[in-house]
Amino acid sequence: MSRPATYYDASTPSLRAFPPLDGDVRADVCVVGAGFTGLGAALRLAERGLRVVVLEKGAAGSGASGRNGGQIHSGLRRDQFALEKAFGEKVARQLWDLGQAAIAHLDGCISRYDIQCGRKRGLIYADHRARFVPHTHAYAEHLRARYGYEGVAPIGRNALQALVKAPGYHGGMVDYGGGHLNPLAFVRGLAEAAAGLGVALHEQTEALRVEPGSPVRIHTPAGVVTADWLILAGDSLMKGLSADADARILPIASTVAVTEPLGARLDDYLATDMAVADSRFVVNYFRPTEDRRLLFGGGESYSTTPVRDPARLVHEALKRVFPDHAALRFDYAWSGVVGITQTRYPLVRRMDGNVLIAAGYSGQGVALAPFAGAVLAETVLGNSRDFELLSRLPVPAFPGGAALRQPLLVLAMLYYAARDRF
Ligand SMILES: Cc1cc2nc3c(=O)[nH]c(=O)nc-3n(C[C@H](O)[C@H](O)[C@H](O)COP(=O)(O)OP(=O)(O)OC[C@H]3O[C@@H](n4cnc5c(N)ncnc54)[C@H](O)[C@@H]3O)c2cc1C
């Protein structure tokens, strides 16, 4: 099914096509999926001299990695208060350090391979309820005091309003370590870098079936890859290769739109280079693009298929943030599929002796996914310290089984989304 072009497709230099697999090949590691996770893994393995084959059923970056909001968050999807409560201070601290390592890894890839992806610093968390602000300020103080994280600062209503011209925000915090980038440019940069190091990338090549064993064999329409290790990096777009993963990751459609170029008018909405994410359960997030458009993500659609009218959905969300929205016209609107888990922790696991997976970043994969890919690669290379920590995070199967889990989730989501409005 052909998808509408995204702003990223229209504004990012194209990537050469990589040929489909034709014939049988041998590799040290076979990776399924050429998004952040798969390419993050492939790159690290190739840097260490391993023979890597990447199978991608579409084009590199055609999944969530090339069509997301581009927001870079510190830490995991659950905040440190929640992690401390769930796992105690020591493990929470280790997880915080991993989140920081993920951002350092992202920035390291950008600088090492000179990836031109418009990386900008600063992410504002904006509270849409006045009663949330004291908690957010306490959290910023907690990160500074307990974690020694200097990159975060509380922000009051007046200072926030000077940057974000949305009357419904009451305060929040700024994370100068987070930020944003053009995700398609980044994922294409990873693909180029991996290919440059000898990774055999095969686009338009679906992994159809895994024949377990040592070595493992991965069947595609026109050839078989025989490998010592298999890395599953298809996130929520991968179906049928691991029943276990299918039960734990739920695909949710999410929408993004980009306005026409606004020039100086952009300051009437967003007078900063930083990105913004708000406190709603169905998060609204927005940021400036390099050519001074407003990129806005939001809208609610709990379907697993591409959204029919993404512009309408995003517009509904935009109206709630910017009542003075009439002059904002979208040039692009699209949807993508986010892989979420029940606990919102990523699924990082050894599925079988030589089969590893990382997926389900629950809307926070820009920094986490490439790093998780590198963590899987390190596990193959014999250094599994970070893997051991991540693989202990609980990610149960969704209740309701394949037939009922989606309707049950829709009900839960609609309930929380309704609470956003009151
Ligand atoms: C609209 C939207 C907005 C988002 N906004 C943000 C954001 O602002 N910040 C943030 O941190 N995160 C965001 N995310 C989440 C983030 O994009 C993902 O967490 C991340 O891209 C996951 O990367 P991945 O490589 O694991 O998966 P993907 O990028 O989806 O890559 C998986 C690849 O595997 C391929 N594949 C699947 N099955 C097979 C098979 N059998 N054979 C061969 N290939 C296969 C797919 O074609 C795909 O290219 C957003 C996601 C969406 C959809």
The ligand as a Tripos MOL2 file, in Angstrom:
@<TRIPOS>MOLECULE
LIG
   53    58     1     0     0
SMALL
NO_CHARGES

@<TRIPOS>ATOM
      1 C1          4.3850    8.9330   14.1290 C.3       1 LIG1
      2 C2          5.4560    8.5340   15.1030 C.ar      1 LIG1
      3 C3          6.0430    9.5040   15.9170 C.ar      1 LIG1
      4 C4          7.0480    9.1450   16.8190 C.ar      1 LIG1
      5 N1          7.6890   10.1390   17.4870 N.ar      1 LIG1
      6 C5          8.7580    9.8340   18.2640 C.ar      1 LIG1
      7 C6          9.5130   10.8820   18.8700 C.ar      1 LIG1
      8 O1          9.2700   12.0670   18.6480 O.2       1 LIG1
      9 N2         10.5400   10.5250   19.6720 N.ar      1 LIG1
     10 C7         10.8710    9.2140   19.9090 C.ar      1 LIG1
     11 O2         11.8140    8.9630   20.6700 O.2       1 LIG1
     12 N3         10.1970    8.2050   19.3000 N.ar      1 LIG1
     13 C8          9.1670    8.4890   18.4770 C.ar      1 LIG1
     14 N4          8.5070    7.4830   17.8240 N.ar      1 LIG1
     15 C9          8.9560    6.0840   18.0400 C.3       1 LIG1
     16 C10        10.2050    5.7450   17.2230 C.3       1 LIG1
     17 O3         10.0330    6.1780   15.9020 O.3       1 LIG1
     18 C11        10.4380    4.2240   17.2640 C.3       1 LIG1
     19 O4         10.5430    3.8250   18.6090 O.3       1 LIG1
     20 C12        11.7090    3.7880   16.5420 C.3       1 LIG1
     21 O5         11.7850    4.3640   15.2660 O.3       1 LIG1
     22 C13        11.7630    2.2720   16.4330 C.3       1 LIG1
     23 O6         12.8570    1.9360   15.6110 O.3       1 LIG1
     24 P1         13.0090    0.4420   15.0910 P.3       1 LIG1
     25 O7         14.2210    0.4030   14.2510 O.co2     1 LIG1
     26 O8         12.9510   -0.4900   16.2430 O.co2     1 LIG1
     27 O9         11.6900    0.1690   14.2370 O.3       1 LIG1
     28 P2         11.3160    0.6700   12.7430 P.3       1 LIG1
     29 O10        11.9130    1.9820   12.4410 O.co2     1 LIG1
     30 O11         9.8430    0.5410   12.6090 O.co2     1 LIG1
     31 O12        12.0600   -0.3460   11.8200 O.3       1 LIG1
     32 C14        11.6390   -1.6870   11.6860 C.3       1 LIG1
     33 C15        11.9270   -2.0950   10.2570 C.3       1 LIG1
     34 O13        11.7790   -3.4940   10.1520 O.3       1 LIG1
     35 C16        11.2290   -3.7790    8.8950 C.3       1 LIG1
     36 N5         10.6290   -5.1190    8.9750 N.ar      1 LIG1
     37 C17         9.6270   -5.5490    9.7830 C.ar      1 LIG1
     38 N6          9.3780   -6.8520    9.5860 N.ar      1 LIG1
     39 C18        10.2500   -7.2850    8.6490 C.ar      1 LIG1
     40 C19        10.4850   -8.5430    8.0220 C.ar      1 LIG1
     41 N7          9.7770   -9.6340    8.3310 N.pl3     1 LIG1
     42 N8         11.4760   -8.6180    7.0890 N.ar      1 LIG1
     43 C20        12.2110   -7.5310    6.7690 C.ar      1 LIG1
     44 N9         12.0120   -6.3100    7.3170 N.ar      1 LIG1
     45 C21        11.0510   -6.1820    8.2570 C.ar      1 LIG1
     46 C22        10.2260   -2.6640    8.6700 C.3       1 LIG1
     47 O14         9.9220   -2.4980    7.3040 O.3       1 LIG1
     48 C23        10.9560   -1.4720    9.2570 C.3       1 LIG1
     49 O15        11.6920   -0.7390    8.3050 O.3       1 LIG1
     50 C24         7.4720    7.7960   16.9360 C.ar      1 LIG1
     51 C25         6.8880    6.8200   16.1220 C.ar      1 LIG1
     52 C26         5.9080    7.1810   15.2060 C.ar      1 LIG1
     53 C27         5.3130    6.1370   14.3090 C.3       1 LIG1
@<TRIPOS>BOND
     1     1     2 1
     2     2     3 ar
     3     2    52 ar
     4     3     4 ar
     5     4     5 ar
     6     4    50 ar
     7     5     6 ar
     8     6     7 ar
     9     6    13 1
    10     7     8 2
    11     7     9 ar
    12     9    10 ar
    13    10    11 2
    14    10    12 ar
    15    12    13 ar
    16    13    14 ar
    17    14    15 1
    18    14    50 ar
    19    15    16 1
    20    16    17 1
    21    16    18 1
    22    18    19 1
    23    18    20 1
    24    20    21 1
    25    20    22 1
    26    22    23 1
    27    23    24 1
    28    24    25 2
    29    24    26 1
    30    24    27 1
    31    27    28 1
    32    28    29 2
    33    28    30 1
    34    28    31 1
    35    31    32 1
    36    32    33 1
    37    33    34 1
    38    33    48 1
    39    34    35 1
    40    35    36 1
    41    35    46 1
    42    36    37 ar
    43    36    45 ar
    44    37    38 ar
    45    38    39 ar
    46    39    40 ar
    47    39    45 ar
    48    40    41 1
    49    40    42 ar
    50    42    43 ar
    51    43    44 ar
    52    44    45 ar
    53    46    47 1
    54    46    48 1
    55    48    49 1
    56    50    51 ar
    57    51    52 ar
    58    52    53 1
@<TRIPOS>SUBSTRUCTURE
     1 LIG1         1 GROUP 0 **** ****
